[in-house]
Amino acid sequence: MEYSIGKGIEILEQTPKTLKSYLGNLSDDWIFCNEGTGTWSAYDIVGHLIHGEKTDWIPRVHIILNNSGQKVFQPFDRFAQFEASKGKSLSNLLDEFDTLRQNNLNTLKDLNLSNDQLQFKGIHPELGEVTLSQLLATWVTHDLGHIAQISRVMAKQYKTEVGSWIDYISILN
């Protein structure tokens, strides 16, 4: 499927609702489980999504669209959530994510981007030149990847409990 702003927004609008519905009433055993040392829990992933809303997607859109000639993105700290989320409940994080996402989507919609603008370029610190369209498509797939990650982490908590069915549960393998 070719990227379109409208189709992308369909997913981006649903992510906060999906996470609230999926995680909102779960016990800490589900919220804080992970796949082992150095892996992330659902709580960590929500914190990571918040950090992206603050420092990645829309700030990088503005960098690409600016007329100053400065098109280089700041590196993204993939682990900032560990400090930023300290002391917050998952409910607080989900509400914060929802608010930030709504604000960012309003900003995106207000830009009323043209097809020509979607081809404007910025410079990623590791990847080099990227288009605005690629950045926005990545925002969508980033959400979907983390929703899948949350499901995988939670499913693996019962990996040994499913017994012989393990061969039929692809998320566990």
ZAVEX-250816 format. One record per atom (N, C-alpha, C): residue in three letters; x, y, z; residue number from 1; atom name. Coordinates in Angstrom, 2 decimals, decimal comma, padded with zeros to 5 digits. Atoms other than C-alpha are relative to their C-alpha. Layout:
REM residues N
[site ALA [X Y Z] NUM CA];
...
REM end
This chain:
REM residues 173
[site MET [000,85 -001,18 000,00] 1 N];
[site MET [000,00 000,00 000,00] 1 CA];
[site MET [000,90 001,24 000,00] 1 C];
[site GLU [-000,73 -001,26 000,06] 2 N];
[site GLU [001,33 003,42 -000,93] 2 CA];
[site GLU [-000,42 000,86 001,19] 2 C];
[site TYR [000,32 -000,84 -001,15] 3 N];
[site TYR [001,57 005,85 001,99] 3 CA];
[site TYR [-000,97 001,10 -000,39] 3 C];
[site SER [000,86 -001,18 000,11] 4 N];
[site SER [-001,25 008,34 002,36] 4 CA];
[site SER [-000,22 000,53 001,41] 4 C];
[site ILE [000,19 -000,62 -001,32] 5 N];
[site ILE [-001,74 010,80 005,20] 5 CA];
[site ILE [-001,29 -000,51 000,63] 5 C];
[site GLY [001,29 000,43 -000,55] 6 N];
[site GLY [-005,39 009,81 005,63] 6 CA];
[site GLY [000,04 -001,41 000,55] 6 C];
[site LYS [-000,08 001,39 -000,45] 7 N];
[site LYS [-004,68 006,09 005,87] 7 CA];
[site LYS [000,94 -000,11 001,21] 7 C];
[site GLY [-000,91 000,00 -001,14] 8 N];
[site GLY [-001,77 006,75 008,21] 8 CA];
[site GLY [-000,67 000,50 001,27] 8 C];
[site ILE [000,70 -000,58 -001,16] 9 N];
[site ILE [-003,90 008,89 010,50] 9 CA];
[site ILE [-001,02 -001,00 000,55] 9 C];
[site GLU [000,95 001,02 -000,49] 10 N];
[site GLU [-006,46 006,06 010,67] 10 CA];
[site GLU [000,65 -000,86 001,09] 10 C];
[site ILE [-000,72 000,82 -000,99] 11 N];
[site ILE [-003,86 003,96 012,53] 11 CA];
[site ILE [000,45 000,85 001,18] 11 C];
[site LEU [-000,56 -000,84 -001,07] 12 N];
[site LEU [-002,24 006,78 014,49] 12 CA];
[site LEU [-001,07 000,45 001,00] 12 C];
[site GLU [001,09 -000,39 -000,91] 13 N];
[site GLU [-005,62 007,85 015,92] 13 CA];
[site GLU [-000,43 -001,15 000,91] 13 C];
[site GLN [000,48 001,16 -000,75] 14 N];
[site GLN [-006,38 004,32 017,09] 14 CA];
[site GLN [000,98 -000,48 001,07] 14 C];
[site THR [-000,99 000,57 -000,91] 15 N];
[site THR [-003,13 003,56 018,92] 15 CA];
[site THR [-000,27 000,34 001,46] 15 C];
[site PRO [000,27 -000,27 -001,42] 16 N];
[site PRO [-003,91 005,43 022,18] 16 CA];
[site PRO [-001,24 -000,74 000,51] 16 C];
[site LYS [001,23 000,70 -000,39] 17 N];
[site LYS [-007,43 003,95 022,26] 17 CA];
[site LYS [000,27 -001,50 000,16] 17 C];
[site THR [-000,34 001,43 -000,05] 18 N];
[site THR [-006,08 000,47 021,54] 18 CA];
[site THR [000,77 -000,32 001,27] 18 C];
[site LEU [-000,82 000,27 -001,19] 19 N];
[site LEU [-003,50 000,69 024,30] 19 CA];
[site LEU [-000,79 000,18 001,28] 19 C];
[site LYS [000,84 -000,18 -001,19] 20 N];
[site LYS [-005,99 002,06 026,83] 20 CA];
[site LYS [-000,92 -001,20 000,20] 20 C];
[site SER [000,91 001,13 -000,08] 21 N];
[site SER [-008,43 -000,73 026,04] 21 CA];
[site SER [000,75 -001,29 000,37] 21 C];
[site TYR [-000,78 001,22 -000,17] 22 N];
[site TYR [-005,76 -003,43 025,96] 22 CA];
[site TYR [000,67 -000,08 001,38] 22 C];
[site LEU [-000,83 000,01 -001,20] 23 N];
[site LEU [-003,72 -002,41 029,00] 23 CA];
[site LEU [-000,65 000,62 001,22] 23 C];
[site GLY [000,55 -000,85 -001,05] 24 N];
[site GLY [-005,96 -000,16 031,07] 24 CA];
[site GLY [-000,42 -000,68 001,29] 24 C];
[site ASN [000,50 000,65 -001,21] 25 N];
[site ASN [-007,32 -002,73 033,52] 25 CA];
[site ASN [000,75 -001,28 000,34] 25 C];
[site LEU [-000,79 001,20 -000,27] 26 N];
[site LEU [-004,53 -005,29 033,69] 26 CA];
[site LEU [000,80 000,14 001,29] 26 C];
[site SER [-000,82 000,02 -001,22] 27 N];
[site SER [-002,61 -006,32 036,79] 27 CA];
[site SER [001,46 000,32 -000,35] 27 C];
[site ASP [-001,42 -000,29 000,17] 28 N];
[site ASP [001,02 -005,36 037,29] 28 CA];
[site ASP [000,76 -001,18 -000,59] 28 C];
[site ASP [-000,67 001,17 000,57] 29 N];
[site ASP [001,99 -008,93 036,39] 29 CA];
[site ASP [000,04 000,08 -001,52] 29 C];
[site TRP [000,03 -000,17 001,45] 30 N];
[site TRP [000,96 -008,16 032,80] 30 CA];
[site TRP [000,74 001,26 -000,43] 30 C];
[site ILE [-000,54 -001,31 000,39] 31 N];
[site ILE [002,05 -004,52 032,70] 31 CA];
[site ILE [001,52 000,05 000,05] 31 C];
[site PHE [-001,44 -000,10 -000,21] 32 N];
[site PHE [005,59 -005,02 033,95] 32 CA];
[site PHE [000,78 -001,24 -000,42] 32 C];
[site CYS [-000,73 001,19 000,46] 33 N];
[site CYS [006,43 -008,44 032,47] 33 CA];
[site CYS [000,82 000,37 -001,23] 33 C];
[site ASN [-000,83 -000,20 001,18] 34 N];
[site ASN [009,17 -008,59 029,87] 34 CA];
[site ASN [000,54 -001,34 -000,47] 34 C];
[site GLU [-000,55 001,23 000,55] 35 N];
[site GLU [011,18 -011,13 027,91] 35 CA];
[site GLU [001,38 -000,32 000,57] 35 C];
[site GLY [-001,30 000,23 -000,60] 36 N];
[site GLY [014,26 -010,99 030,12] 36 CA];
[site GLY [000,81 001,27 000,09] 36 C];
[site THR [-000,90 -001,15 -000,18] 37 N];
[site THR [017,17 -008,70 030,88] 37 CA];
[site THR [000,15 000,79 -001,28] 37 C];
[site GLY [-000,19 -000,88 001,15] 38 N];
[site GLY [017,38 -005,71 028,57] 38 CA];
[site GLY [-001,18 000,09 -000,94] 38 C];
[site THR [001,19 -000,07 000,84] 39 N];
[site THR [013,87 -006,15 027,17] 39 CA];
[site THR [-001,03 000,92 000,65] 39 C];
[site TRP [000,97 -000,99 -000,45] 40 N];
[site TRP [010,84 -003,92 027,53] 40 CA];
[site TRP [-001,33 -000,62 000,37] 40 C];
[site SER [001,36 000,35 -000,41] 41 N];
[site SER [007,54 -004,29 029,30] 41 CA];
[site SER [-000,99 000,91 -000,74] 41 C];
[site ALA [001,03 -000,88 000,56] 42 N];
[site ALA [004,24 -002,80 028,14] 42 CA];
[site ALA [000,14 001,42 000,57] 42 C];
[site TYR [-000,20 -001,29 -000,65] 43 N];
[site TYR [004,87 000,01 030,64] 43 CA];
[site TYR [001,14 000,76 -000,68] 43 C];
[site ASP [-001,15 -000,64 000,65] 44 N];
[site ASP [008,27 000,73 029,07] 44 CA];
[site ASP [-000,35 000,46 -001,42] 44 C];
[site ILE [000,36 -000,32 001,39] 45 N];
[site ILE [006,81 000,70 025,56] 45 CA];
[site ILE [-000,89 001,23 -000,06] 45 C];
[site VAL [000,85 -001,20 -000,02] 46 N];
[site VAL [004,12 003,25 026,44] 46 CA];
[site VAL [000,87 001,23 000,28] 46 C];
[site GLY [-000,92 -001,11 -000,26] 47 N];
[site GLY [006,84 005,48 027,90] 47 CA];
[site GLY [000,81 000,37 -001,23] 47 C];
[site HIS [-000,76 -000,21 001,24] 48 N];
[site HIS [008,85 005,06 024,70] 48 CA];
[site HIS [-000,86 000,73 -001,04] 48 C];
[site LEU [000,90 -000,67 000,94] 49 N];
[site LEU [005,84 006,06 022,59] 49 CA];
[site LEU [-000,21 001,46 000,38] 49 C];
[site ILE [000,13 -001,40 -000,47] 50 N];
[site ILE [005,41 009,19 024,73] 50 CA];
[site ILE [001,22 000,80 -000,40] 50 C];
[site HIS [-001,23 -000,72 000,35] 51 N];
[site HIS [009,03 010,15 024,21] 51 CA];
[site HIS [000,03 000,32 -001,51] 51 C];
[site GLY [000,06 -000,25 001,44] 52 N];
[site GLY [008,53 009,77 020,45] 52 CA];
[site GLY [-000,95 001,13 -000,35] 52 C];
[site GLU [000,96 -001,09 000,24] 53 N];
[site GLU [005,51 012,05 020,55] 53 CA];
[site GLU [000,62 001,36 000,32] 53 C];
[site LYS [-000,60 -001,27 -000,42] 54 N];
[site LYS [007,59 014,71 022,30] 54 CA];
[site LYS [001,19 000,40 -000,87] 54 C];
[site THR [-001,29 -000,35 000,59] 55 N];
[site THR [010,86 014,50 020,39] 55 CA];
[site THR [000,25 -000,51 -001,41] 55 C];
[site ASP [-000,32 000,63 001,28] 56 N];
[site ASP [010,55 012,53 017,18] 56 CA];
[site ASP [-000,89 000,47 -001,14] 56 C];
[site TRP [000,80 -000,09 001,22] 57 N];
[site TRP [007,65 012,62 014,74] 57 CA];
[site TRP [-000,27 001,44 -000,45] 57 C];
[site ILE [000,35 -001,36 000,42] 58 N];
[site ILE [006,29 016,17 014,63] 58 CA];
[site ILE [001,22 000,93 000,02] 58 C];
[site PRO [-001,20 -000,82 000,10] 59 N];
[site PRO [009,60 017,83 015,55] 59 CA];
[site PRO [000,80 -000,25 -001,29] 59 C];
[site ARG [-000,72 000,30 001,24] 60 N];
[site ARG [011,17 016,03 012,59] 60 CA];
[site ARG [-000,77 000,46 -001,23] 60 C];
[site VAL [000,80 -000,57 001,09] 61 N];
[site VAL [008,28 017,01 010,33] 61 CA];
[site VAL [000,35 001,48 -000,16] 61 C];
[site HIS [-000,33 -001,43 000,06] 62 N];
[site HIS [009,04 020,65 011,23] 62 CA];
[site HIS [001,42 000,23 -000,53] 62 C];
[site ILE [-001,37 -000,13 000,53] 63 N];
[site ILE [012,75 020,14 010,51] 63 CA];
[site ILE [-000,01 -000,15 -001,52] 63 C];
[site ILE [000,07 000,22 001,45] 64 N];
[site ILE [011,94 018,78 007,06] 64 CA];
[site ILE [-000,64 001,19 -000,71] 64 C];
[site LEU [000,74 -001,08 000,64] 65 N];
[site LEU [009,55 021,63 006,31] 65 CA];
[site LEU [000,63 001,38 000,17] 65 C];
[site ASN [-000,56 -001,34 -000,24] 66 N];
[site ASN [011,71 024,48 007,63] 66 CA];
[site ASN [000,79 000,48 -001,21] 66 C];
[site ASN [-000,69 -000,62 001,13] 67 N];
[site ASN [013,31 026,88 005,18] 67 CA];
[site ASN [001,42 000,42 000,33] 67 C];
[site SER [-001,32 -000,47 -000,43] 68 N];
[site SER [016,54 027,41 007,10] 68 CA];
[site SER [001,15 -000,76 -000,63] 68 C];
[site GLY [-001,09 000,81 000,55] 69 N];
[site GLY [018,50 024,72 005,33] 69 CA];
[site GLY [000,54 -001,01 000,99] 69 C];
[site GLN [-000,41 000,96 -001,03] 70 N];
[site GLN [019,08 022,90 008,62] 70 CA];
[site GLN [-000,99 -001,16 000,01] 70 C];
[site LYS [000,91 001,13 000,17] 71 N];
[site LYS [017,55 019,50 007,88] 71 CA];
[site LYS [000,43 -001,24 000,78] 71 C];
[site VAL [-000,53 001,15 -000,73] 72 N];
[site VAL [019,51 017,26 010,27] 72 CA];
[site VAL [-000,82 -000,24 001,26] 72 C];
[site PHE [000,76 000,38 -001,19] 73 N];
[site PHE [017,48 015,41 012,90] 73 CA];
[site PHE [000,95 -000,20 001,18] 73 C];
[site GLN [-000,70 000,37 -001,23] 74 N];
[site GLN [018,62 015,16 016,49] 74 CA];
[site GLN [-000,12 -001,51 000,18] 74 C];
[site PRO [000,14 001,43 -000,28] 75 N];
[site PRO [019,40 011,57 017,47] 75 CA];
[site PRO [-001,14 -000,25 000,99] 75 C];
[site PHE [001,12 000,37 -000,87] 76 N];
[site PHE [016,46 009,84 019,15] 76 CA];
[site PHE [000,52 -000,91 001,10] 76 C];
[site ASP [-000,41 000,81 -001,15] 77 N];
[site ASP [017,09 008,46 022,63] 77 CA];
[site ASP [-001,04 -001,09 000,22] 77 C];
[site ARG [000,94 001,13 -000,07] 78 N];
[site ARG [015,42 005,03 022,47] 78 CA];
[site ARG [-000,22 -000,49 001,43] 78 C];
[site PHE [000,12 000,49 -001,37] 79 N];
[site PHE [015,81 004,59 026,22] 79 CA];
[site PHE [-000,39 001,10 000,99] 79 C];
[site ALA [000,35 -001,14 -000,86] 80 N];
[site ALA [014,68 007,98 027,58] 80 CA];
[site ALA [-001,17 -000,29 000,91] 80 C];
[site GLN [001,19 000,30 -000,79] 81 N];
[site GLN [011,45 006,47 028,90] 81 CA];
[site GLN [000,34 -000,52 001,39] 81 C];
[site PHE [-000,32 000,59 -001,30] 82 N];
[site PHE [013,26 004,73 031,74] 82 CA];
[site PHE [000,15 001,07 001,08] 82 C];
[site GLU [-000,10 -001,11 -000,95] 83 N];
[site GLU [013,98 008,07 033,39] 83 CA];
[site GLU [-001,30 000,80 000,03] 83 C];
[site ALA [001,17 -000,88 000,11] 84 N];
[site ALA [010,96 010,03 032,14] 84 CA];
[site ALA [-001,26 -000,60 000,61] 84 C];
[site SER [001,22 000,64 -000,50] 85 N];
[site SER [008,36 007,46 033,28] 85 CA];
[site SER [000,03 -000,28 001,49] 85 C];
[site LYS [-000,14 000,33 -001,43] 86 N];
[site LYS [009,67 007,03 036,82] 86 CA];
[site LYS [-001,08 000,66 000,83] 86 C];
[site GLY [000,99 -000,52 -000,94] 87 N];
[site GLY [006,97 007,41 039,44] 87 CA];
[site GLY [-001,38 000,21 -000,58] 87 C];
[site LYS [001,31 -000,20 000,62] 88 N];
[site LYS [004,10 007,54 036,96] 88 CA];
[site LYS [-000,72 -001,34 -000,10] 88 C];
[site SER [000,80 001,22 000,18] 89 N];
[site SER [001,28 005,02 036,85] 89 CA];
[site SER [-000,21 -000,23 -001,49] 89 C];
[site LEU [000,31 000,27 001,40] 90 N];
[site LEU [000,42 003,29 033,60] 90 CA];
[site LEU [-001,19 000,84 -000,46] 90 C];
[site SER [001,16 -000,83 000,35] 91 N];
[site SER [-002,90 005,15 033,67] 91 CA];
[site SER [000,44 001,42 -000,36] 91 C];
[site ASN [-000,53 -001,34 000,31] 92 N];
[site ASN [-001,00 008,46 033,78] 92 CA];
[site ASN [000,70 000,01 -001,35] 92 C];
[site LEU [-000,72 000,07 001,27] 93 N];
[site LEU [001,21 007,36 030,90] 93 CA];
[site LEU [-000,96 -000,12 -001,18] 93 C];
[site LEU [000,97 000,16 001,09] 94 N];
[site LEU [-001,74 006,26 028,77] 94 CA];
[site LEU [-000,74 001,30 -000,28] 94 C];
[site ASP [000,66 -001,29 000,19] 95 N];
[site ASP [-003,50 009,59 029,36] 95 CA];
[site ASP [000,94 001,01 -000,66] 95 C];
[site GLU [-000,98 -000,92 000,58] 96 N];
[site GLU [-000,33 011,53 028,56] 96 CA];
[site GLU [000,22 -000,32 -001,48] 96 C];
[site PHE [-000,18 000,41 001,40] 97 N];
[site PHE [000,20 009,53 025,37] 97 CA];
[site PHE [-001,20 000,43 -000,85] 97 C];
[site ASP [001,21 -000,37 000,73] 98 N];
[site ASP [-003,40 010,12 024,30] 98 CA];
[site ASP [-000,02 001,50 -000,29] 98 C];
[site THR [000,00 -001,45 000,18] 99 N];
[site THR [-003,12 013,89 024,82] 99 CA];
[site THR [001,06 000,44 -001,01] 99 C];
[site LEU [-001,08 -000,36 000,91] 100 N];
[site LEU [000,24 014,17 023,06] 100 CA];
[site LEU [-000,32 -000,42 -001,43] 100 C];
[site ARG [000,32 000,50 001,34] 101 N];
[site ARG [-000,95 012,06 020,13] 101 CA];
[site ARG [-001,09 000,86 -000,64] 101 C];
[site GLN [001,05 -000,85 000,56] 102 N];
[site GLN [-004,13 014,10 019,69] 102 CA];
[site GLN [000,57 001,34 -000,46] 102 C];
[site ASN [-000,60 -001,28 000,36] 103 N];
[site ASN [-002,11 017,32 019,70] 103 CA];
[site ASN [000,87 -000,13 -001,26] 103 C];
[site ASN [-000,87 000,19 001,16] 104 N];
[site ASN [000,41 015,92 017,21] 104 CA];
[site ASN [-000,80 -000,26 -001,27] 104 C];
[site LEU [000,82 000,25 001,19] 105 N];
[site LEU [-002,28 014,66 014,86] 105 CA];
[site LEU [-000,72 001,27 -000,45] 105 C];
[site ASN [000,60 -001,29 000,37] 106 N];
[site ASN [-004,01 018,05 015,00] 106 CA];
[site ASN [001,03 000,85 -000,74] 106 C];
[site THR [-001,07 -000,73 000,67] 107 N];
[site THR [-000,68 019,63 014,07] 107 CA];
[site THR [000,21 -000,53 -001,41] 107 C];
[site LEU [-000,20 000,61 001,32] 108 N];
[site LEU [-000,21 017,17 011,20] 108 CA];
[site LEU [-001,14 000,38 -000,94] 108 C];
[site LYS [001,15 -000,35 000,84] 109 N];
[site LYS [-003,72 017,80 009,89] 109 CA];
[site LYS [000,03 001,47 -000,40] 109 C];
[site ASP [-000,05 -001,44 000,27] 110 N];
[site ASP [-003,28 021,58 010,17] 110 CA];
[site ASP [001,05 000,37 -001,05] 110 C];
[site LEU [-001,03 -000,28 000,99] 111 N];
[site LEU [-000,17 021,40 007,98] 111 CA];
[site LEU [-000,53 -000,15 -001,43] 111 C];
[site ASN [000,61 000,19 001,31] 112 N];
[site ASN [-002,38 020,26 005,08] 112 CA];
[site ASN [001,07 -000,26 -001,07] 112 C];
[site LEU [-001,15 000,29 000,84] 113 N];
[site LEU [000,64 018,69 003,39] 113 CA];
[site LEU [-000,40 -000,38 -001,42] 113 C];
[site SER [000,21 000,35 001,40] 114 N];
[site SER [000,79 018,44 -000,38] 114 CA];
[site SER [000,83 -001,23 -000,34] 114 C];
[site ASN [-000,79 001,14 000,46] 115 N];
[site ASN [002,10 015,45 -002,31] 115 CA];
[site ASN [001,45 000,42 -000,26] 115 C];
[site ASP [-001,36 -000,48 000,22] 116 N];
[site ASP [005,11 017,58 -003,27] 116 CA];
[site ASP [000,76 000,10 001,32] 116 C];
[site GLN [-000,66 -000,12 -001,30] 117 N];
[site GLN [005,87 018,32 000,39] 117 CA];
[site GLN [000,38 -001,37 000,58] 117 C];
[site LEU [-000,32 001,35 -000,50] 118 N];
[site LEU [005,78 014,58 001,18] 118 CA];
[site LEU [001,33 -000,51 -000,55] 118 C];
[site GLN [-001,30 000,40 000,57] 119 N];
[site GLN [008,90 014,29 -001,00] 119 CA];
[site GLN [001,16 000,85 000,53] 119 C];
[site PHE [-001,06 -000,79 -000,62] 120 N];
[site PHE [010,83 016,93 000,97] 120 CA];
[site PHE [000,86 -000,91 000,86] 120 C];
[site LYS [-000,95 000,88 -000,67] 121 N];
[site LYS [013,90 015,51 002,68] 121 CA];
[site LYS [000,60 000,63 001,26] 121 C];
[site GLY [-000,77 -000,34 -001,18] 122 N];
[site GLY [015,58 015,58 006,04] 122 CA];
[site GLY [001,17 -000,97 000,09] 122 C];
[site ILE [-001,18 000,85 -000,16] 123 N];
[site ILE [018,80 014,00 007,25] 123 CA];
[site ILE [-000,07 -000,71 001,35] 123 C];
[site HIS [-000,01 000,83 -001,21] 124 N];
[site HIS [018,57 011,15 009,76] 124 CA];
[site HIS [001,46 -000,24 000,39] 124 C];
[site PRO [-001,40 000,13 -000,42] 125 N];
[site PRO [021,76 010,84 011,87] 125 CA];
[site PRO [000,65 -001,34 -000,34] 125 C];
[site GLU [-000,56 001,30 000,36] 126 N];
[site GLU [022,19 007,15 010,97] 126 CA];
[site GLU [-000,35 -000,41 -001,43] 126 C];
[site LEU [000,51 000,49 001,27] 127 N];
[site LEU [020,14 006,59 007,82] 127 CA];
[site LEU [000,30 000,92 -001,18] 127 C];
[site GLY [-000,21 -000,96 001,07] 128 N];
[site GLY [021,00 009,71 005,85] 128 CA];
[site GLY [-001,31 000,62 -000,44] 128 C];
[site GLU [001,17 -000,68 000,54] 129 N];
[site GLU [018,41 011,29 003,55] 129 CA];
[site GLU [-001,25 -000,86 000,10] 129 C];
[site VAL [001,31 000,64 -000,07] 130 N];
[site VAL [014,78 010,41 004,24] 130 CA];
[site VAL [-001,05 001,02 -000,42] 130 C];
[site THR [001,07 -000,91 000,41] 131 N];
[site THR [011,57 011,86 002,84] 131 CA];
[site THR [-001,01 000,15 001,13] 131 C];
[site LEU [001,08 -000,22 -000,96] 132 N];
[site LEU [008,70 013,27 004,83] 132 CA];
[site LEU [-000,99 -001,16 -000,06] 132 C];
[site SER [000,89 001,14 000,14] 133 N];
[site SER [006,53 010,47 003,45] 133 CA];
[site SER [000,56 -001,22 000,73] 133 C];
[site GLN [-000,62 001,13 -000,69] 134 N];
[site GLN [009,00 007,88 004,75] 134 CA];
[site GLN [-000,08 000,17 001,52] 134 C];
[site LEU [000,11 -000,27 -001,43] 135 N];
[site LEU [009,04 009,54 008,18] 135 CA];
[site LEU [-001,40 -000,30 000,50] 135 C];
[site LEU [001,38 000,19 -000,44] 136 N];
[site LEU [005,26 009,53 008,40] 136 CA];
[site LEU [-000,43 -001,46 -000,10] 136 C];
[site ALA [000,29 001,43 000,11] 137 N];
[site ALA [004,99 005,93 007,18] 137 CA];
[site ALA [000,67 -000,76 001,15] 137 C];
[site THR [-000,71 000,63 -001,11] 138 N];
[site THR [007,55 004,98 009,82] 138 CA];
[site THR [-000,74 000,22 001,31] 138 C];
[site TRP [000,79 -000,29 -001,20] 139 N];
[site TRP [005,42 006,65 012,51] 139 CA];
[site TRP [-001,11 -001,05 000,15] 139 C];
[site VAL [001,10 000,98 -000,01] 140 N];
[site VAL [002,53 004,35 011,57] 140 CA];
[site VAL [000,54 -001,39 000,32] 140 C];
[site THR [-000,51 001,36 -000,20] 141 N];
[site THR [004,62 001,18 011,38] 141 CA];
[site THR [000,66 -000,15 001,36] 141 C];
[site HIS [-000,57 000,00 -001,34] 142 N];
[site HIS [006,40 002,10 014,62] 142 CA];
[site HIS [-001,08 -000,33 001,03] 142 C];
[site ASP [001,13 000,32 -000,89] 143 N];
[site ASP [003,04 002,10 016,41] 143 CA];
[site ASP [-000,38 -001,47 -000,10] 143 C];
[site LEU [000,44 001,38 000,20] 144 N];
[site LEU [002,02 -001,21 014,87] 144 CA];
[site LEU [001,03 -001,00 000,53] 144 C];
[site GLY [-001,05 000,86 -000,51] 145 N];
[site GLY [005,37 -002,77 015,72] 145 CA];
[site GLY [-000,01 -000,11 001,52] 145 C];
[site HIS [000,02 000,04 -001,46] 146 N];
[site HIS [005,09 -001,79 019,37] 146 CA];
[site HIS [-001,28 -000,64 000,55] 146 C];
[site ILE [001,20 000,72 -000,42] 147 N];
[site ILE [001,51 -003,03 019,62] 147 CA];
[site ILE [000,25 -001,51 -000,10] 147 C];
[site ALA [-000,35 001,41 000,16] 148 N];
[site ALA [002,75 -006,37 018,27] 148 CA];
[site ALA [001,00 -000,44 001,07] 148 C];
[site GLN [-000,99 000,32 -001,03] 149 N];
[site GLN [005,69 -006,26 020,70] 149 CA];
[site GLN [-000,67 -000,22 001,35] 149 C];
[site ILE [000,72 000,15 -001,26] 150 N];
[site ILE [003,36 -005,76 023,66] 150 CA];
[site ILE [-000,71 -001,35 000,03] 150 C];
[site SER [000,70 001,29 000,06] 151 N];
[site SER [001,29 -008,75 022,55] 151 CA];
[site SER [000,97 -001,17 000,14] 151 C];
[site ARG [-000,99 001,07 -000,07] 152 N];
[site ARG [004,39 -010,90 022,08] 152 CA];
[site ARG [000,55 -000,17 001,40] 152 C];
[site VAL [-000,55 000,04 -001,36] 153 N];
[site VAL [005,85 -010,00 025,48] 153 CA];
[site VAL [-001,01 -000,65 000,95] 153 C];
[site MET [001,02 000,54 -000,89] 154 N];
[site MET [002,57 -010,78 027,21] 154 CA];
[site MET [-000,26 -001,47 -000,30] 154 C];
[site ALA [000,26 001,39 000,36] 155 N];
[site ALA [001,98 -014,01 025,27] 155 CA];
[site ALA [001,11 -000,92 000,51] 155 C];
[site LYS [-001,12 000,85 -000,42] 156 N];
[site LYS [005,44 -015,31 026,15] 156 CA];
[site LYS [-000,02 -000,30 001,49] 156 C];
[site GLN [000,10 000,31 -001,42] 157 N];
[site GLN [004,51 -015,21 029,81] 157 CA];
[site GLN [-000,63 -001,39 000,22] 157 C];
[site TYR [000,64 001,31 -000,10] 158 N];
[site TYR [002,51 -018,39 029,14] 158 CA];
[site TYR [000,65 -001,02 -000,94] 158 C];
[site LYS [-000,67 000,88 000,97] 159 N];
[site LYS [005,04 -020,00 026,78] 159 CA];
[site LYS [000,09 -001,45 000,49] 159 C];
[site THR [-000,10 001,38 -000,50] 160 N];
[site THR [005,60 -023,02 029,01] 160 CA];
[site THR [-001,35 -000,54 000,44] 160 C];
[site GLU [001,31 000,42 -000,50] 161 N];
[site GLU [002,00 -023,09 030,20] 161 CA];
[site GLU [-000,90 -000,60 -001,07] 161 C];
[site VAL [000,87 000,50 001,06] 162 N];
[site VAL [000,50 -023,91 026,80] 162 CA];
[site VAL [000,28 -001,45 -000,35] 162 C];
[site GLY [-000,33 001,40 000,23] 163 N];
[site GLY [002,21 -027,28 026,73] 163 CA];
[site GLY [000,16 -000,33 -001,47] 163 C];
[site SER [-000,15 000,51 001,37] 164 N];
[site SER [001,88 -029,18 023,47] 164 CA];
[site SER [-000,53 000,94 -001,07] 164 C];
[site TRP [000,54 -000,96 000,99] 165 N];
[site TRP [-000,01 -026,35 021,77] 165 CA];
[site TRP [001,05 001,01 -000,48] 165 C];
[site ILE [-001,02 -001,00 000,34] 166 N];
[site ILE [003,22 -024,32 021,54] 166 CA];
[site ILE [000,27 000,03 -001,50] 166 C];
[site ASP [-000,27 000,04 001,42] 167 N];
[site ASP [003,74 -025,48 017,94] 167 CA];
[site ASP [-001,07 000,72 -000,83] 167 C];
[site TYR [001,10 -000,64 000,71] 168 N];
[site TYR [000,40 -023,91 016,97] 168 CA];
[site TYR [-000,14 001,48 000,34] 168 C];
[site ILE [000,10 -001,40 -000,43] 169 N];
[site ILE [000,93 -020,55 018,68] 169 CA];
[site ILE [001,24 000,74 -000,52] 169 C];
[site SER [-001,16 -000,58 000,69] 170 N];
[site SER [003,21 -018,67 016,27] 170 CA];
[site SER [000,67 001,12 000,77] 170 C];
[site ILE [-000,59 -001,11 -000,75] 171 N];
[site ILE [003,72 -015,69 018,57] 171 CA];
[site ILE [001,00 -000,49 001,05] 171 C];
[site LEU [-000,89 000,55 -001,00] 172 N];
[site LEU [005,52 -017,98 021,01] 172 CA];
[site LEU [001,29 -000,57 -000,58] 172 C];
[site ASN [-001,16 000,63 000,62] 173 N];
[site ASN [008,03 -019,29 018,50] 173 CA];
[site ASN [000,84 000,98 -000,80] 173 C];
REM end
